[in-house]
């Protein structure tokens, strides 16, 4: 049986994606600061289902040498059949050889707190938030039904809200 994108449990996908990203990021793709290579920690920030485009928009915090940057990526969603390891399969297909290579490691912007550097360009890139505060304002304006299509890492967001002095609420 084929799975529709709307059937995906985003919180389960986020957990699988976090494990997958940190599993696939190779040591040679580490960030070099002052001659010291460090494998960054990559954590999902938000996942948005875009059913009309069969796309999942992702954002990650990338932490290295006590600096945090935000990377965004749009992943095309192939059709999957239901299986016990469906979330791991989707997570690996998104991260392997795409995000675990140069993305999002070398192209994120550590100089501007809260800026989202989108790794993928495409037809819908102009519809994506360019900063954490833009995304939070967008999220705050959504109705309850629309929010169900977004998974949000509240721990990371609350840290950014505090650091950026932003308003965030239900």
C-alpha positions as CSV (number, residue, x, y, z in Angstrom):
1,X,0.0,0.0,0.0
2,X,1.4,3.4,-1.0
3,X,1.7,6.0,1.7
4,X,0.5,9.6,1.1
5,X,2.6,12.4,2.5
6,X,-0.3,13.4,4.8
7,X,-0.1,10.0,6.5
8,X,3.5,10.7,7.7
9,X,3.9,11.2,11.5
10,X,6.2,14.2,11.4
11,X,7.5,13.8,15.0
12,X,8.6,10.2,14.2
13,X,10.2,11.4,11.0
14,X,12.0,14.1,12.9
15,X,13.5,11.5,15.4
16,X,14.6,9.3,12.5
17,X,16.0,12.2,10.6
18,X,18.0,13.4,13.5
19,X,19.6,10.0,14.0
20,X,20.1,9.6,10.2
21,X,21.8,13.0,9.7
22,X,24.3,12.5,12.6
23,X,25.0,8.9,11.3
24,X,25.7,9.9,7.7
25,X,27.8,13.1,8.2
26,X,31.3,11.9,7.5
27,X,34.3,13.1,9.4
28,X,35.7,14.5,6.1
29,X,32.7,16.8,5.9
30,X,33.5,18.4,9.3
31,X,33.9,22.2,9.7
32,X,37.5,23.4,10.0
33,X,38.1,26.2,12.5
34,X,41.6,27.3,13.2
35,X,43.0,24.0,11.8
36,X,40.7,21.9,14.0
37,X,38.1,19.7,12.3
38,X,34.9,19.2,14.3
39,X,31.9,17.1,13.3
40,X,28.9,19.4,13.7
41,X,25.7,18.4,15.5
42,X,22.7,18.6,13.2
43,X,19.2,18.8,14.7
44,X,15.9,19.1,13.0
45,X,14.2,22.5,13.6
46,X,11.0,22.2,11.6
47,X,9.4,19.9,9.0
48,X,6.6,21.1,6.7
49,X,4.5,18.8,4.6
50,X,3.7,20.4,1.2
51,X,1.3,17.8,-0.2
52,X,0.5,19.7,-3.4
53,X,4.2,19.6,-4.4
54,X,5.0,16.3,-2.8
55,X,7.7,18.1,-0.9
56,X,9.0,18.3,2.6
57,X,10.7,21.5,3.7
58,X,13.2,21.0,6.5
59,X,15.3,23.3,8.6
60,X,18.1,22.2,10.9
61,X,20.3,23.8,13.5
62,X,24.0,23.2,12.7
63,X,26.1,23.6,15.8
64,X,29.9,23.7,15.6
65,X,32.5,25.3,17.8
66,X,29.7,26.8,20.0
67,X,28.2,28.6,16.9
68,X,24.8,27.8,15.6
69,X,23.5,28.3,12.1
70,X,20.2,27.3,10.5
71,X,20.1,25.3,7.2
72,X,16.9,24.8,5.2
73,X,16.4,22.1,2.6
74,X,13.5,21.0,0.4
75,X,13.3,17.3,-0.2
76,X,11.2,15.8,-2.9
77,X,9.0,13.0,-1.5
78,X,9.0,9.8,-3.5
79,X,6.2,7.4,-3.0
80,X,6.9,4.8,-0.3
81,X,5.1,1.6,0.6
82,X,4.3,1.0,4.3
83,X,7.0,-0.9,6.2
84,X,8.0,-1.1,9.8
85,X,11.1,1.0,9.1
86,X,9.4,3.6,6.9
87,X,10.6,6.6,8.9
88,X,14.2,5.4,8.8
89,X,13.9,4.8,5.0
90,X,12.6,8.3,4.4
91,X,15.2,9.9,6.7
92,X,18.0,8.0,5.0
93,X,16.8,8.9,1.5
94,X,16.7,12.6,2.5
95,X,20.1,12.7,4.2
96,X,22.3,10.2,2.5
97,X,24.6,11.7,-0.1
98,X,22.7,15.0,0.0
99,X,22.6,16.6,3.4
100,X,25.4,14.5,4.8
101,X,27.9,15.7,2.1
102,X,28.4,19.4,1.6
103,X,24.9,20.1,2.8
104,X,24.3,21.7,5.2
105,X,27.8,21.6,6.6
106,X,29.9,24.0,4.5
107,X,27.3,26.5,3.2
108,X,25.5,27.6,6.3
109,X,25.9,31.2,7.6
110,X,27.2,31.3,11.1
111,X,27.6,35.1,11.0
112,X,23.9,36.0,11.1
113,X,22.0,34.6,14.1
114,X,18.6,33.3,13.0
115,X,19.1,33.4,9.3
116,X,18.0,30.3,7.4
117,X,20.4,29.4,4.6
118,X,18.4,27.3,2.1
119,X,20.4,24.6,0.4
120,X,18.0,23.8,-2.3
121,X,16.7,26.2,-4.9
122,X,13.6,25.5,-6.9
123,X,10.2,26.6,-8.1
124,X,8.9,27.2,-4.6
125,X,12.0,28.7,-2.9
126,X,10.5,32.2,-2.7
127,X,7.8,30.8,-0.5
128,X,10.2,29.8,2.2
129,X,11.1,31.8,5.3
130,X,14.6,33.4,5.2
131,X,14.9,33.7,9.0
132,X,13.7,31.9,12.1
133,X,11.5,35.0,13.1
134,X,9.8,34.9,9.7
135,X,9.0,31.3,10.1
136,X,7.7,31.8,13.6
137,X,5.5,34.7,12.5
138,X,4.2,32.5,9.7
139,X,3.5,29.6,12.1
140,X,1.8,31.9,14.6
141,X,-0.7,33.1,11.9
142,X,-1.7,29.5,10.9
143,X,-4.9,27.9,12.1
144,X,-4.9,24.7,14.0
145,X,-5.5,22.5,11.0
146,X,-2.6,24.0,9.1
147,X,-0.3,23.6,12.1
148,X,-0.8,19.9,11.9
149,X,1.2,19.8,8.7
150,X,4.2,21.3,10.6
151,X,6.5,19.6,13.1
152,X,8.3,22.1,15.3
153,X,11.2,21.5,17.6
154,X,10.0,23.6,20.4
155,X,13.3,23.3,22.4
156,X,15.3,24.8,19.6
157,X,12.8,27.4,18.7
158,X,12.4,28.6,22.3
159,X,16.2,29.0,22.5
160,X,16.2,31.1,19.4
161,X,13.3,33.1,20.5
162,X,15.1,34.0,23.7
163,X,18.4,34.8,21.9
164,X,16.7,36.8,19.2
165,X,14.2,38.5,21.5
166,X,11.2,37.2,19.4
167,X,7.6,36.7,20.3
168,X,6.4,33.1,20.1
169,X,3.1,31.7,21.3
170,X,0.3,29.3,20.5
